[in-house]
Amino acid sequence: MIIKVDKIMKTGYNYIVRKVRNLLLENGGFYMELAKVTSKGQITIPIEIRKKLGIKNGDKILFVEESGRIYMINSSMDALLEAQKAFAGEAERLGLKDDDDVMAMIKELREESVVK
């Protein structure tokens, strides 16, 4: 689909951005949204992007630059992923095979920590 510049001027930039976004989604392409930067450098993150990132009121966003691209990441989710990486293999190392093993270990640790 080719969109001529004069048509953009007649229909409005936001309409064209929505049209291109919808075409990309329909054809299995990437997702995009448009946000306007205020004089203070602030933007409103579009609702669909907030949903995809699991961003809620008060959350912090991590901006990461890699190979000339900027990624926006929910910092809570990033911290969780880092913790998961740090604990990778620990269940096997401790001999934990299922939820029952984990619950037994927790019960044992709680009993040990009780002041007698």
N, C-alpha and C positions, 0 to 999 in steps of 0.2 A: 504494500500500500504506500503510495507516494502522496504526501500532503503538500500542496503548494503554499508558499508564504502568504500570498494574498488571501487564501482561504483561512489561514491562521488569524490574520488580522480581522476578518469578518466574524469568525466564530468565537474567538477568544482563546487565549493561551491555555487557561485551566481546562477548558473543554477538550482541547487537543491532547493535553497531558493525560486526562482521564481516558480518552479514546485509545491512545497508544498503550497505556497501562492495561486496559481491558483486552486489547488484541494480544499483548504479550502473555497475559494469563491464560487466555483461551488456547494459545498455541504452545503451551508448556514452557514459556519463557520465564524470565526472572520477574520479580515483583518490584514495583517502584511507587513512590509517593512523592509529593511535592510539599515543601514547607518553606515559609517565608521567614527570613532572618530579620529580627527587629533591630532598632538602632543600638540596643544594648547587647546584641549578639545572641539573643535568645530565639529559640524556635519552639513551636508546638509539635510534638511528635504525633503524627497521624495515628488514629485509634487502631487501625489494622496492624501497624508496625508495633505499637505498644502491646497488642494482643500476642503477636508472634514472638515478641521478646519476653513476655510475661512481666511487663513493667507496670508497677502500681504507683500510686501517689507516694512520694517520699523516697522512692528507689533512687539509687545512684547509677549513672551510666558510665561505662568505661569506654574510652575512645582509643583504639589501637591502630597504629600505622604499620603496614607490612607491605613491602614491595610496591610502594607508591599508592596503595589503596588504604582507605580509612574504614575501619570496622567499628560499629557501635554495638556494645555488648552490655547486657544487664549484669552489673557487677556482682550481684548476689548469685546469679547462675554461674558466673565465671569462678567465684570462690568455691561453689559446690563442685564444679568440674575439677578444679585443682585438688580439692580434698579427696575426691574419688580417685584421681591419679596417684596421690600420695599413699592411699590405702590399698591400692591395687596389689593383690597377691597376699594380703595379710590374713584373710580368712583361711586360705590354704595353709599358710605358715603356722597358724594356730590350731589347725585341724578342725575347723568349723565347716561342716558339710551342708547344714540346712538351718532353718529358723529355730528349730528345737535346740540345736547346739548353741546358737547365739543366746537364746533365752536362758539356757543352763549356765552359760558363762556369766551373763549379767547377774543372775541370782547369786552365783558364787562370789562375784566381786562385791555385791551389796552386803552379803553376810560377812565377808572379811572386813568391810569398812565400818561395821557397826561397833561402836565403842562398848566394850564389856566392862 
